[in-house]
Amino acid sequence: MRLRVLKSKIHRATVTGADLDYEGSITIDQDLMDATGLVPYEKVLVVDLQNGNRLETYTIPGEPGQGEIGIMGAAAHLVQTGDLVIIMAFADLKPKELADFQPKIVKVDQNNRLVKK
């Protein structure tokens, strides 16, 4: 048996742009991807805190240090620039792997910079 658990989370990121005329994905500042262990083209769930919309897409790394969170393609209909979102990725683990597992969760400020704990 395998259990699906939270692997990575970026909490309360601010959407910096939404582009309907792009093939589709979410662009995430490379620094945030590194901090959470997200990899290019990884499937993520995005939850919009303003309107409750939920969407699945895949990650594209953005320029490090720019704070970019860009929603691309059809998902741009569901999320607006300035909305706060939670970005989550999940992993399938065996029960014995859970004892040593901790998800990588980061909180960001209004500029999508890491908030130190």
C-alpha positions in Angstrom: 0.0 0.0 0.0 1.1 3.6 -0.7 -0.3 6.7 0.9 -0.4 10.1 -0.8 1.0 12.8 1.5 1.9 16.4 1.2 5.5 16.7 -0.1 5.9 20.5 -0.7 3.9 23.6 0.0 4.3 27.3 -0.7 1.8 29.1 1.7 0.1 32.4 0.7 2.1 33.3 -2.4 0.9 36.3 -4.3 0.1 35.8 -8.0 2.3 38.2 -10.0 0.8 37.6 -13.4 -1.8 35.6 -15.3 -1.4 34.9 -19.1 -4.2 33.3 -20.9 -2.3 33.0 -24.2 0.4 30.7 -22.9 0.4 26.9 -23.3 -0.3 26.3 -19.6 1.6 25.9 -16.3 2.6 27.9 -13.2 5.9 29.8 -13.2 7.5 29.8 -9.8 10.6 31.7 -8.6 13.5 29.2 -8.7 14.4 30.1 -5.1 10.9 29.0 -3.9 11.1 25.8 -6.0 14.5 25.0 -4.4 13.2 25.7 -0.9 10.3 23.3 -1.3 12.0 20.6 -3.4 9.7 21.3 -6.4 11.2 20.3 -9.8 10.4 21.5 -13.3 7.2 19.9 -14.8 6.1 18.5 -11.4 2.3 18.4 -11.0 1.0 20.8 -8.4 -2.4 21.7 -6.9 -3.0 25.5 -6.7 -5.7 26.8 -4.3 -6.9 30.4 -4.7 -7.6 32.0 -1.3 -9.7 34.8 -2.8 -12.3 32.7 -4.7 -11.8 29.1 -3.6 -10.8 27.9 -7.1 -8.6 24.8 -7.2 -6.6 23.8 -10.2 -3.9 21.3 -11.2 -1.0 22.3 -13.5 2.8 21.8 -13.7 5.7 23.9 -12.6 8.1 25.9 -14.7 11.1 27.5 -13.0 11.2 31.3 -13.0 14.2 33.6 -12.5 15.6 33.3 -9.0 15.0 36.2 -6.6 12.2 37.8 -8.7 9.3 36.5 -6.6 7.4 35.4 -9.7 4.2 33.3 -9.4 2.6 33.3 -12.9 -0.5 31.4 -13.8 -0.5 30.5 -17.4 -3.0 29.2 -20.0 -6.7 28.3 -19.2 -6.0 28.5 -15.5 -5.6 32.3 -15.9 -9.5 32.3 -16.0 -9.5 31.0 -12.4 -6.8 33.1 -10.7 -6.2 36.9 -10.9 -3.0 38.9 -10.5 -2.8 39.8 -6.8 -4.7 36.7 -5.5 -3.1 34.8 -2.7 -2.6 31.1 -3.5 -1.3 27.9 -1.8 0.8 25.7 -4.1 1.1 22.0 -3.1 2.7 18.9 -4.4 2.2 15.4 -3.2 4.2 12.2 -3.0 3.2 8.5 -2.7 5.0 6.8 0.1 4.9 3.4 1.7 3.8 3.5 5.4 7.3 2.6 6.6 8.7 5.7 4.8 6.3 8.0 6.8 8.3 7.8 10.1 11.2 9.8 8.7 9.3 12.0 6.3 8.6 15.7 6.7 7.1 17.9 4.0 8.9 21.0 2.9 6.6 23.9 3.7 7.6 27.6 3.2 5.8 30.8 4.0 6.3 33.9 1.9 5.8 37.6 2.4 3.8 39.9 0.1 6.7 39.9 -2.4 7.0 36.1 -2.4 10.2 36.1 -0.5 10.9 33.4 2.1 9.8 34.2 5.6 12.3 32.9 8.1 10.9 30.9 10.9 
